[in-house]
Protein backbone atom coordinates (compact mmCIF):
# COMPACT_ATOMS: atom_id res chain seq x y z
CA UNK A 1 0.00 0.00 0.00
CA UNK A 2 1.37 3.41 -1.00
CA UNK A 3 0.31 6.17 1.40
CA UNK A 4 -0.08 9.60 -0.22
CA UNK A 5 -2.03 11.47 2.47
CA UNK A 6 0.81 12.92 4.51
CA UNK A 7 -0.92 16.32 4.59
CA UNK A 8 -3.48 14.64 6.84
CA UNK A 9 -1.07 12.71 9.06
CA UNK A 10 2.19 10.80 8.92
CA UNK A 11 3.94 8.06 10.88
CA UNK A 12 5.82 8.68 14.11
CA UNK A 13 9.57 8.66 13.50
CA UNK A 14 11.64 6.01 15.33
CA UNK A 15 13.86 8.72 16.84
CA UNK A 16 10.76 10.42 18.23
CA UNK A 17 9.41 7.21 19.77
CA UNK A 18 12.78 6.59 21.42
CA UNK A 19 12.90 10.11 22.87
CA UNK A 20 9.35 9.81 24.23
CA UNK A 21 9.66 6.36 25.77
CA UNK A 22 11.23 7.37 29.13
CA UNK A 23 8.31 9.74 29.76
CA UNK A 24 5.85 6.92 29.20
CA UNK A 25 7.66 4.88 31.84
CA UNK A 26 9.96 5.77 34.73
CA UNK A 27 9.99 9.56 34.13
CA UNK A 28 6.28 9.97 34.90
CA UNK A 29 6.28 13.00 37.20
CA UNK A 30 4.06 16.03 36.96
CA UNK A 31 6.15 19.02 35.78
CA UNK A 32 4.25 21.31 38.15
CA UNK A 33 5.25 19.26 41.22
CA UNK A 34 7.92 20.75 43.48
CA UNK A 35 9.96 17.63 44.17
CA UNK A 36 12.79 15.84 42.42
CA UNK A 37 10.53 13.59 40.32
CA UNK A 38 8.51 16.54 39.06
CA UNK A 39 11.55 18.77 38.60
CA UNK A 40 13.24 16.13 36.45
CA UNK A 41 10.26 16.11 34.08
CA UNK A 42 9.95 19.91 34.18
CA UNK A 43 13.56 20.16 33.02
CA UNK A 44 12.81 17.94 30.03
CA UNK A 45 9.75 20.03 29.18
CA UNK A 46 11.75 23.26 29.24
CA UNK A 47 14.47 21.69 27.13
CA UNK A 48 11.82 20.78 24.54
CA UNK A 49 10.54 24.34 24.67
CA UNK A 50 14.02 25.74 24.00
CA UNK A 51 14.55 23.40 21.07
CA UNK A 52 11.25 24.36 19.46
CA UNK A 53 11.96 28.06 19.99
CA UNK A 54 15.32 27.74 18.24
CA UNK A 55 13.69 26.34 15.10
CA UNK A 56 10.89 28.92 14.89
CA UNK A 57 13.13 31.87 15.75
CA UNK A 58 11.39 32.90 18.96
CA UNK A 59 12.15 32.82 22.68
CA UNK A 60 11.50 29.72 24.77
CA UNK A 61 8.87 31.62 26.76
CA UNK A 62 6.94 32.22 23.53
CA UNK A 63 6.30 28.50 23.00
CA UNK A 64 2.95 27.18 24.22
CA UNK A 65 2.40 23.42 23.96
CA UNK A 66 -1.15 22.48 22.92
CA UNK A 67 -3.14 19.37 22.05
CA UNK A 68 -2.65 20.02 18.34
CA UNK A 69 -3.11 22.51 15.52
CA UNK A 70 -6.83 23.04 16.04
CA UNK A 71 -6.27 24.16 19.62
CA UNK A 72 -3.27 26.26 18.57
CA UNK A 73 -5.33 28.04 15.90
CA UNK A 74 -8.24 28.55 18.29
CA UNK A 75 -5.93 29.94 20.95
CA UNK A 76 -4.26 32.33 18.52
CA UNK A 77 -7.43 33.65 16.90
CA UNK A 78 -9.75 33.76 19.91
CA UNK A 79 -7.04 34.50 22.44
CA UNK A 80 -5.64 37.57 20.68
CA UNK A 81 -9.04 38.99 19.69
CA UNK A 82 -10.62 38.51 23.11
CA UNK A 83 -7.57 39.96 24.85
CA UNK A 84 -7.93 43.06 22.66
CA UNK A 85 -11.64 43.29 23.48
CA UNK A 86 -10.96 43.07 27.22
CA UNK A 87 -8.22 45.68 26.93
CA UNK A 88 -10.15 48.24 24.86
CA UNK A 89 -13.79 47.45 25.57
CA UNK A 90 -14.42 47.29 21.79
CA UNK A 91 -15.00 44.13 19.71
CA UNK A 92 -12.43 45.02 17.07
CA UNK A 93 -11.87 43.58 13.61
CA UNK A 94 -10.18 40.37 12.40
CA UNK A 95 -8.87 39.73 8.88
CA UNK A 96 -8.45 36.29 7.31
CA UNK A 97 -9.14 34.61 3.95
CA UNK A 98 -11.83 32.27 2.69
CA UNK A 99 -9.35 29.41 2.10
CA UNK A 100 -8.22 28.95 5.70
CA UNK A 101 -8.44 25.76 7.74
CA UNK A 102 -11.78 25.11 9.40
CA UNK A 103 -10.28 25.73 12.84
CA UNK A 104 -9.47 29.32 11.83
CA UNK A 105 -12.73 29.99 10.00
CA UNK A 106 -14.84 28.54 12.82
CA UNK A 107 -12.90 30.60 15.36
CA UNK A 108 -13.52 33.87 13.55
CA UNK A 109 -17.18 32.92 13.12
CA UNK A 110 -17.38 32.36 16.87
CA UNK A 111 -15.81 35.77 17.54
CA UNK A 112 -18.37 37.43 15.30
CA UNK A 113 -21.35 35.50 16.67
CA UNK A 114 -20.53 35.68 20.38
CA UNK A 115 -18.45 38.84 20.77
CA UNK A 116 -19.57 40.97 17.82
CA UNK A 117 -16.08 41.06 16.30
CA UNK A 118 -16.13 42.32 12.70
CA UNK A 119 -14.59 39.87 10.21
CA UNK A 120 -13.18 40.45 6.74
CA UNK A 121 -12.33 37.50 4.50
CA UNK A 122 -9.92 38.88 1.91
CA UNK A 123 -10.16 37.40 -1.56
CA UNK A 124 -7.37 35.33 -3.09
CA UNK A 125 -6.61 34.87 -6.79
CA UNK A 126 -7.51 31.78 -8.81
CA UNK A 127 -4.30 30.08 -7.62
CA UNK A 128 -5.02 30.79 -3.95
CA UNK A 129 -2.49 33.61 -3.52
CA UNK A 130 -3.21 36.51 -1.17
CA UNK A 131 -1.60 39.71 -2.43
CA UNK A 132 -0.07 42.21 0.00
CA UNK A 133 -2.13 44.95 -1.65
CA UNK A 134 -5.37 43.06 -1.00
CA UNK A 135 -4.39 42.55 2.62
CA UNK A 136 -3.49 46.22 3.03
CA UNK A 137 -6.87 47.22 1.65
CA UNK A 138 -8.67 45.10 4.25
CA UNK A 139 -7.01 46.62 7.32
CA UNK A 140 -8.88 49.09 9.51
CA UNK A 141 -8.07 51.25 12.49
CA UNK A 142 -9.69 48.67 14.77
CA UNK A 143 -8.04 45.58 13.22
CA UNK A 144 -6.70 43.46 16.09
CA UNK A 145 -5.49 40.35 14.23
CA UNK A 146 -4.64 38.98 10.80
CA UNK A 147 -4.67 35.18 10.46
CA UNK A 148 -3.38 33.54 7.26
CA UNK A 149 -2.19 30.06 6.35
CA UNK A 150 1.46 29.82 5.31
CA UNK A 151 0.61 26.94 2.96
CA UNK A 152 -2.87 25.70 2.14
CA UNK A 153 -3.72 22.22 3.37
CA UNK A 154 -5.77 21.28 0.29
CA UNK A 155 -4.13 22.88 -2.75
CA UNK A 156 -0.63 23.46 -1.36
CA UNK A 157 -0.34 27.11 -2.39
CA UNK A 158 2.36 28.92 -0.40
CA UNK A 159 1.89 32.54 0.68
CA UNK A 160 4.70 35.11 0.74
CA UNK A 161 4.62 35.38 4.52
CA UNK A 162 7.36 38.01 4.77
CA UNK A 163 5.58 40.28 2.29
CA UNK A 164 2.29 39.94 4.17
CA UNK A 165 3.78 40.58 7.60
CA UNK A 166 5.52 43.65 6.15
CA UNK A 167 2.00 45.05 5.62
CA UNK A 168 0.84 44.50 9.20
CA UNK A 169 4.06 45.28 11.09
CA UNK A 170 4.02 49.09 10.62
CA UNK A 171 0.47 49.20 11.99
CA UNK A 172 1.47 46.93 14.92
CA UNK A 173 -1.29 44.49 14.05
CA UNK A 174 -0.54 40.96 15.32
CA UNK A 175 -0.07 38.49 12.46
CA UNK A 176 -0.90 34.82 13.03
CA UNK A 177 0.56 32.34 10.55
CA UNK A 178 -0.98 28.87 10.42
CA UNK A 179 2.23 27.01 9.57
CA UNK A 180 0.92 23.48 10.15
CA UNK A 181 1.46 22.32 6.56
CA UNK A 182 4.66 24.34 6.12
CA UNK A 183 6.76 22.74 8.87
CA UNK A 184 9.53 20.62 7.39
CA UNK A 185 9.03 22.12 3.94
CA UNK A 186 9.43 25.90 4.41
CA UNK A 187 11.52 28.07 6.75
CA UNK A 188 9.69 28.89 9.98
CA UNK A 189 12.07 31.55 11.28
CA UNK A 190 12.25 34.94 9.64
CA UNK A 191 8.66 35.16 8.43
CA UNK A 192 7.91 38.19 10.59
CA UNK A 193 4.87 36.48 12.09
CA UNK A 194 3.88 37.22 15.70
CA UNK A 195 2.34 33.79 16.14
CA UNK A 196 2.84 30.37 14.50
CA UNK A 197 0.68 27.25 14.77
CA UNK A 198 2.28 23.81 14.37
CA UNK A 199 1.11 20.20 14.63
CA UNK A 200 3.16 17.19 15.66
CA UNK A 201 1.57 14.59 13.41
CA UNK A 202 2.59 16.42 10.23
CA UNK A 203 6.32 16.17 11.04
CA UNK A 204 6.82 12.74 12.58
CA UNK A 205 5.55 13.30 16.13
CA UNK A 206 2.35 11.72 17.48
CA UNK A 207 -1.15 13.01 17.03
CA UNK A 208 -2.38 15.04 19.98
CA UNK A 209 0.48 17.48 20.43
CA UNK A 210 1.02 20.88 18.85
CA UNK A 211 2.47 24.31 19.45
CA UNK A 212 1.40 27.90 19.36
CA UNK A 213 4.54 30.02 19.29
CA UNK A 214 3.41 33.55 20.09
CA UNK A 215 5.63 36.47 20.97
CA UNK A 216 5.38 37.57 24.59
CA UNK A 217 4.49 41.15 23.64
CA UNK A 218 1.16 39.98 22.13
CA UNK A 219 -1.61 39.93 24.76
CA UNK A 220 -3.33 36.54 24.82
CA UNK A 221 -6.45 35.49 26.70
CA UNK A 222 -6.31 31.74 27.52
CA UNK A 223 -8.98 29.33 26.37
CA UNK A 224 -8.27 26.89 29.21
CA UNK A 225 -8.20 28.14 32.79
CA UNK A 226 -6.96 26.30 35.84
CA UNK A 227 -3.48 25.79 37.22
CA UNK A 228 -1.79 28.47 35.14
CA UNK A 229 0.56 26.21 33.23
CA UNK A 230 2.33 27.46 30.08
CA UNK A 231 2.82 30.86 31.73
CA UNK A 232 -0.93 31.26 32.31
CA UNK A 233 -1.71 30.89 28.61
CA UNK A 234 -2.83 27.25 28.54
CA UNK A 235 -3.74 25.55 31.82
CA UNK A 236 -3.59 21.81 32.23
CA UNK A 237 -0.89 19.28 33.02
CA UNK A 238 1.41 19.21 30.01
CA UNK A 239 1.86 16.23 27.71
CA UNK A 240 5.58 15.96 28.44
CA UNK A 241 6.19 12.89 26.28
CA UNK A 242 4.40 14.61 23.42
CA UNK A 243 6.35 17.85 23.89
CA UNK A 244 9.68 16.00 23.91
CA UNK A 245 8.69 14.05 20.82
CA UNK A 246 7.52 17.22 19.10
CA UNK A 247 10.86 18.95 19.72
CA UNK A 248 12.84 16.02 18.31
CA UNK A 249 10.58 15.76 15.26
CA UNK A 250 10.76 19.50 14.55
CA UNK A 251 14.55 19.55 14.83
CA UNK A 252 14.89 16.59 12.47
CA UNK A 253 12.42 18.08 9.99
CA UNK A 254 14.35 21.35 9.97
CA UNK A 255 17.71 19.60 9.54
CA UNK A 256 16.39 17.63 6.57
CA UNK A 257 14.21 20.39 5.13
CA UNK A 258 16.32 21.66 2.23
CA UNK A 259 17.20 18.21 0.89
CA UNK A 260 13.68 16.86 1.37
CA UNK A 261 12.04 19.84 -0.30
CA UNK A 262 14.25 19.62 -3.39
CA UNK A 263 13.93 15.85 -3.75
CA UNK A 264 10.18 15.66 -3.19
CA UNK A 265 9.42 18.72 -5.35
CA UNK A 266 11.13 16.97 -8.27
CA UNK A 267 8.96 13.89 -7.66
CA UNK A 268 5.86 16.05 -7.40
CA UNK A 269 6.58 17.82 -10.68
CA UNK A 270 7.20 14.53 -12.48
CA UNK A 271 3.96 13.17 -11.03
CA UNK A 272 1.98 16.24 -12.14
CA UNK A 273 3.40 16.05 -15.66
CA UNK A 274 2.60 12.35 -15.95
CA UNK A 275 -0.98 12.77 -14.68
CA UNK A 276 -1.58 15.57 -17.18
CA UNK A 277 -0.13 13.42 -19.96
CA UNK A 278 -2.25 10.39 -19.10
CA UNK A 279 -5.41 12.30 -18.07
CA UNK A 280 -5.60 15.45 -20.24
CA UNK A 281 -8.82 16.59 -18.59
CA UNK A 282 -7.17 16.67 -15.14
CA UNK A 283 -6.94 20.24 -13.80
CA UNK A 284 -4.23 21.10 -11.29
CA UNK A 285 -5.51 23.28 -8.45
CA UNK A 286 -3.40 25.82 -6.60
CA UNK A 287 -0.39 27.78 -7.77
CA UNK A 288 1.62 26.00 -10.50
CA UNK A 289 4.98 26.63 -8.82
CA UNK A 290 4.45 28.34 -5.43
CA UNK A 291 3.22 25.16 -3.80
CA UNK A 292 4.32 22.77 -1.10
CA UNK A 293 6.94 20.32 -2.38
CA UNK A 294 4.80 17.32 -1.53
CA UNK A 295 1.32 18.40 -2.62
CA UNK A 296 -0.50 17.94 -5.92
CA UNK A 297 -4.26 18.37 -6.10
CA UNK A 298 -6.45 17.85 -9.16
CA UNK A 299 -10.07 18.07 -10.20
CA UNK A 300 -11.43 15.54 -12.70
CA UNK A 301 -14.52 17.14 -14.13
CA UNK A 302 -17.40 14.78 -14.76
CA UNK A 303 -16.34 12.04 -12.33
CA UNK A 304 -16.72 11.61 -8.59
CA UNK A 305 -13.62 12.30 -6.56
CA UNK A 306 -14.73 9.79 -3.94
CA UNK A 307 -15.16 7.12 -6.61
CA UNK A 308 -11.61 7.80 -7.85
CA UNK A 309 -10.30 7.43 -4.30
CA UNK A 310 -11.95 4.01 -4.00
CA UNK A 311 -10.46 2.88 -7.30
CA UNK A 312 -7.05 4.15 -6.27
CA UNK A 313 -7.18 2.22 -3.02
CA UNK A 314 -8.04 -0.94 -4.94
CA UNK A 315 -4.81 -0.32 -6.83
CA UNK A 316 -2.82 0.18 -3.64
CA UNK A 317 -2.72 3.99 -3.50
CA UNK A 318 -4.19 5.87 -0.53
CA UNK A 319 -4.93 9.57 -1.00
CA UNK A 320 -7.73 11.97 -0.06
CA UNK A 321 -10.30 14.40 -1.39
CA UNK A 322 -8.92 17.32 0.65
CA UNK A 323 -8.84 18.25 4.32
CA UNK A 324 -9.16 15.32 6.72
CA UNK A 325 -11.00 17.66 9.07
CA UNK A 326 -13.85 17.86 6.53
CA UNK A 327 -13.87 14.15 5.66
CA UNK A 328 -17.35 12.74 5.23
CA UNK A 329 -18.88 16.08 4.29
CA UNK A 330 -21.03 16.20 1.15
CA UNK A 331 -20.24 19.88 0.70
CA UNK A 332 -17.75 20.93 -1.97
CA UNK A 333 -14.38 22.16 -0.77
CA UNK A 334 -14.69 25.73 0.51
CA UNK A 335 -11.11 26.29 -0.66
CA UNK A 336 -11.84 25.39 -4.27
CA UNK A 337 -15.11 27.32 -4.31
CA UNK A 338 -13.21 30.40 -3.05
CA UNK A 339 -10.87 29.98 -6.03
CA UNK A 340 -13.83 30.19 -8.38
CA UNK A 341 -14.17 26.46 -9.06
CA UNK A 342 -17.78 25.44 -9.69
CA UNK A 343 -19.19 23.44 -6.75
CA UNK A 344 -19.90 20.39 -8.90
CA UNK A 345 -16.30 20.42 -10.18
CA UNK A 346 -14.92 20.98 -6.68
CA UNK A 347 -16.53 17.69 -5.65
CA UNK A 348 -14.28 15.86 -8.12
CA UNK A 349 -11.04 16.88 -6.36
CA UNK A 350 -8.35 14.45 -5.27
CA UNK A 351 -5.27 15.47 -3.28
CA UNK A 352 -1.98 13.60 -3.31
CA UNK A 353 0.53 14.50 -0.59
CA UNK A 354 3.99 12.91 -0.47
CA UNK A 355 5.95 12.55 2.75
CA UNK A 356 9.36 13.99 3.59
CA UNK A 357 11.08 10.68 2.92
CA UNK A 358 9.42 9.94 -0.42
CA UNK A 359 11.71 8.41 -3.06
CA UNK A 360 11.31 6.62 -6.37
CA UNK A 361 9.63 7.03 -9.73
CA UNK A 362 6.12 8.54 -9.46
CA UNK A 363 5.09 7.32 -12.93
CA UNK A 364 3.37 4.14 -11.62
CA UNK A 365 1.31 6.28 -9.24
CA UNK A 366 0.24 8.57 -12.08
CA UNK A 367 -0.63 5.51 -14.15
CA UNK A 368 -2.81 4.25 -11.30
CA UNK A 369 -4.56 7.63 -11.30
CA UNK A 370 -5.21 7.34 -15.03
CA UNK A 371 -6.52 3.79 -14.67
CA UNK A 372 -8.78 4.80 -11.78
CA UNK A 373 -10.26 7.75 -13.66
CA UNK A 374 -10.85 5.56 -16.71
CA UNK A 375 -12.53 2.90 -14.57
CA UNK A 376 -14.91 5.46 -13.04
CA UNK A 377 -15.72 7.00 -16.43
CA UNK A 378 -16.53 3.60 -17.93
CA UNK A 379 -19.32 2.89 -15.45
C-alpha positions in Angstrom: 0.0 0.0 0.0 1.4 3.4 -1.0 0.3 6.2 1.4 -0.1 9.6 -0.2 -2.0 11.5 2.5 0.8 12.9 4.5 -0.9 16.3 4.6 -3.5 14.6 6.8 -1.1 12.7 9.1 2.2 10.8 8.9 3.9 8.1 10.9 5.8 8.7 14.1 9.6 8.7 13.5 11.6 6.0 15.3 13.9 8.7 16.8 10.8 10.4 18.2 9.4 7.2 19.8 12.8 6.6 21.4 12.9 10.1 22.9 9.4 9.8 24.2 9.7 6.4 25.8 11.2 7.4 29.1 8.3 9.7 29.8 5.9 6.9 29.2 7.7 4.9 31.8 10.0 5.8 34.7 10.0 9.6 34.1 6.3 10.0 34.9 6.3 13.0 37.2 4.1 16.0 37.0 6.1 19.0 35.8 4.3 21.3 38.1 5.2 19.3 41.2 7.9 20.8 43.5 10.0 17.6 44.2 12.8 15.8 42.4 10.5 13.6 40.3 8.5 16.5 39.1 11.5 18.8 38.6 13.2 16.1 36.5 10.3 16.1 34.1 10.0 19.9 34.2 13.6 20.2 33.0 12.8 17.9 30.0 9.8 20.0 29.2 11.7 23.3 29.2 14.5 21.7 27.1 11.8 20.8 24.5 10.5 24.3 24.7 14.0 25.7 24.0 14.5 23.4 21.1 11.3 24.4 19.5 12.0 28.1 20.0 15.3 27.7 18.2 13.7 26.3 15.1 10.9 28.9 14.9 13.1 31.9 15.8 11.4 32.9 19.0 12.1 32.8 22.7 11.5 29.7 24.8 8.9 31.6 26.8 6.9 32.2 23.5 6.3 28.5 23.0 2.9 27.2 24.2 2.4 23.4 24.0 -1.1 22.5 22.9 -3.1 19.4 22.1 -2.6 20.0 18.3 -3.1 22.5 15.5 -6.8 23.0 16.0 -6.3 24.2 19.6 -3.3 26.3 18.6 -5.3 28.0 15.9 -8.2 28.6 18.3 -5.9 29.9 21.0 -4.3 32.3 18.5 -7.4 33.7 16.9 -9.7 33.8 19.9 -7.0 34.5 22.4 -5.6 37.6 20.7 -9.0 39.0 19.7 -10.6 38.5 23.1 -7.6 40.0 24.8 -7.9 43.1 22.7 -11.6 43.3 23.5 -11.0 43.1 27.2 -8.2 45.7 26.9 -10.2 48.2 24.9 -13.8 47.4 25.6 -14.4 47.3 21.8 -15.0 44.1 19.7 -12.4 45.0 17.1 -11.9 43.6 13.6 -10.2 40.4 12.4 -8.9 39.7 8.9 -8.4 36.3 7.3 -9.1 34.6 3.9 -11.8 32.3 2.7 -9.4 29.4 2.1 -8.2 28.9 5.7 -8.4 25.8 7.7 -11.8 25.1 9.4 -10.3 25.7 12.8 -9.5 29.3 11.8 -12.7 30.0 10.0 -14.8 28.5 12.8 -12.9 30.6 15.4 -13.5 33.9 13.5 -17.2 32.9 13.1 -17.4 32.4 16.9 -15.8 35.8 17.5 -18.4 37.4 15.3 -21.3 35.5 16.7 -20.5 35.7 20.4 -18.4 38.8 20.8 -19.6 41.0 17.8 -16.1 41.1 16.3 -16.1 42.3 12.7 -14.6 39.9 10.2 -13.2 40.5 6.7 -12.3 37.5 4.5 -9.9 38.9 1.9 -10.2 37.4 -1.6 -7.4 35.3 -3.1 -6.6 34.9 -6.8 -7.5 31.8 -8.8 -4.3 30.1 -7.6 -5.0 30.8 -4.0 -2.5 33.6 -3.5 -3.2 36.5 -1.2 -1.6 39.7 -2.4 -0.1 42.2 0.0 -2.1 44.9 -1.7 -5.4 43.1 -1.0 -4.4 42.5 2.6 -3.5 46.2 3.0 -6.9 47.2 1.6 -8.7 45.1 4.2 -7.0 46.6 7.3 -8.9 49.1 9.5 -8.1 51.2 12.5 -9.7 48.7 14.8 -8.0 45.6 13.2 -6.7 43.5 16.1 -5.5 40.4 14.2 -4.6 39.0 10.8 -4.7 35.2 10.5 -3.4 33.5 7.3 -2.2 30.1 6.3 1.5 29.8 5.3 0.6 26.9 3.0 -2.9 25.7 2.1 -3.7 22.2 3.4 -5.8 21.3 0.3 -4.1 22.9 -2.7 -0.6 23.5 -1.4 -0.3 27.1 -2.4 2.4 28.9 -0.4 1.9 32.5 0.7 4.7 35.1 0.7 4.6 35.4 4.5 7.4 38.0 4.8 5.6 40.3 2.3 2.3 39.9 4.2 3.8 40.6 7.6 5.5 43.6 6.2 2.0 45.1 5.6 0.8 44.5 9.2 4.1 45.3 11.1 4.0 49.1 10.6 0.5 49.2 12.0 1.5 46.9 14.9 -1.3 44.5 14.1 -0.5 41.0 15.3 -0.1 38.5 12.5 -0.9 34.8 13.0 0.6 32.3 10.6 -1.0 28.9 10.4 2.2 27.0 9.6 0.9 23.5 10.2 1.5 22.3 6.6 4.7 24.3 6.1 6.8 22.7 8.9 9.5 20.6 7.4 9.0 22.1 3.9 9.4 25.9 4.4 11.5 28.1 6.8 9.7 28.9 10.0 12.1 31.6 11.3 12.3 34.9 9.6 8.7 35.2 8.4 7.9 38.2 10.6 4.9 36.5 12.1 3.9 37.2 15.7 2.3 33.8 16.1 2.8 30.4 14.5 0.7 27.2 14.8 2.3 23.8 14.4 1.1 20.2 14.6 3.2 17.2 15.7 1.6 14.6 13.4 2.6 16.4 10.2 6.3 16.2 11.0 6.8 12.7 12.6 5.6 13.3 16.1 2.3 11.7 17.5 -1.2 13.0 17.0 -2.4 15.0 20.0 0.5 17.5 20.4 1.0 20.9 18.8 2.5 24.3 19.4 1.4 27.9 19.4 4.5 30.0 19.3 3.4 33.6 20.1 5.6 36.5 21.0 5.4 37.6 24.6 4.5 41.1 23.6 1.2 40.0 22.1 -1.6 39.9 24.8 -3.3 36.5 24.8 -6.4 35.5 26.7 -6.3 31.7 27.5 -9.0 29.3 26.4 -8.3 26.9 29.2 -8.2 28.1 32.8 -7.0 26.3 35.8 -3.5 25.8 37.2 -1.8 28.5 35.1 0.6 26.2 33.2 2.3 27.5 30.1 2.8 30.9 31.7 -0.9 31.3 32.3 -1.7 30.9 28.6 -2.8 27.2 28.5 -3.7 25.6 31.8 -3.6 21.8 32.2 -0.9 19.3 33.0 1.4 19.2 30.0 1.9 16.2 27.7 5.6 16.0 28.4 6.2 12.9 26.3 4.4 14.6 23.4 6.3 17.8 23.9 9.7 16.0 23.9 8.7 14.0 20.8 7.5 17.2 19.1 10.9 18.9 19.7 12.8 16.0 18.3 10.6 15.8 15.3 10.8 19.5 14.5 14.6 19.5 14.8 14.9 16.6 12.5 12.4 18.1 10.0 14.4 21.4 10.0 17.7 19.6 9.5 16.4 17.6 6.6 14.2 20.4 5.1 16.3 21.7 2.2 17.2 18.2 0.9 13.7 16.9 1.4 12.0 19.8 -0.3 14.2 19.6 -3.4 13.9 15.8 -3.8 10.2 15.7 -3.2 9.4 18.7 -5.3 11.1 17.0 -8.3 9.0 13.9 -7.7 5.9 16.1 -7.4 6.6 17.8 -10.7 7.2 14.5 -12.5 4.0 13.2 -11.0 2.0 16.2 -12.1 3.4 16.0 -15.7 2.6 12.4 -15.9 -1.0 12.8 -14.7 -1.6 15.6 -17.2 -0.1 13.4 -20.0 -2.2 10.4 -19.1 -5.4 12.3 -18.1 -5.6 15.5 -20.2 -8.8 16.6 -18.6 -7.2 16.7 -15.1 -6.9 20.2 -13.8 -4.2 21.1 -11.3 -5.5 23.3 -8.5 -3.4 25.8 -6.6 -0.4 27.8 -7.8 1.6 26.0 -10.5 5.0 26.6 -8.8 4.4 28.3 -5.4 3.2 25.2 -3.8 4.3 22.8 -1.1 6.9 20.3 -2.4 4.8 17.3 -1.5 1.3 18.4 -2.6 -0.5 17.9 -5.9 -4.3 18.4 -6.1 -6.4 17.8 -9.2 -10.1 18.1 -10.2 -11.4 15.5 -12.7 -14.5 17.1 -14.1 -17.4 14.8 -14.8 -16.3 12.0 -12.3 -16.7 11.6 -8.6 -13.6 12.3 -6.6 -14.7 9.8 -3.9 -15.2 7.1 -6.6 -11.6 7.8 -7.8 -10.3 7.4 -4.3 -11.9 4.0 -4.0 -10.5 2.9 -7.3 -7.0 4.2 -6.3 -7.2 2.2 -3.0 -8.0 -0.9 -4.9 -4.8 -0.3 -6.8 -2.8 0.2 -3.6 -2.7 4.0 -3.5 -4.2 5.9 -0.5 -4.9 9.6 -1.0 -7.7 12.0 -0.1 -10.3 14.4 -1.4 -8.9 17.3 0.6 -8.8 18.3 4.3 -9.2 15.3 6.7 -11.0 17.7 9.1 -13.8 17.9 6.5 -13.9 14.2 5.7 -17.4 12.7 5.2 -18.9 16.1 4.3 -21.0 16.2 1.1 -20.2 19.9 0.7 -17.8 20.9 -2.0 -14.4 22.2 -0.8 -14.7 25.7 0.5 -11.1 26.3 -0.7 -11.8 25.4 -4.3 -15.1 27.3 -4.3 -13.2 30.4 -3.0 -10.9 30.0 -6.0 -13.8 30.2 -8.4 -14.2 26.5 -9.1 -17.8 25.4 -9.7 -19.2 23.4 -6.8 -19.9 20.4 -8.9 -16.3 20.4 -10.2 -14.9 21.0 -6.7 -16.5 17.7 -5.7 -14.3 15.9 -8.1 -11.0 16.9 -6.4 -8.4 14.4 -5.3 -5.3 15.5 -3.3 -2.0 13.6 -3.3 0.5 14.5 -0.6 4.0 12.9 -0.5 6.0 12.5 2.8 9.4 14.0 3.6 11.1 10.7 2.9 9.4 9.9 -0.4 11.7 8.4 -3.1 11.3 6.6 -6.4 9.6 7.0 -9.7 6.1 8.5 -9.5 5.1 7.3 -12.9 3.4 4.1 -11.6 1.3 6.3 -9.2 0.2 8.6 -12.1 -0.6 5.5 -14.2 -2.8 4.2 -11.3 -4.6 7.6 -11.3 -5.2 7.3 -15.0 -6.5 3.8 -14.7 -8.8 4.8 -11.8 -10.3 7.8 -13.7 -10.8 5.6 -16.7 -12.5 2.9 -14.6 -14.9 5.5 -13.0 -15.7 7.0 -16.4 -16.5 3.6 -17.9 -19.3 2.9 -15.5 
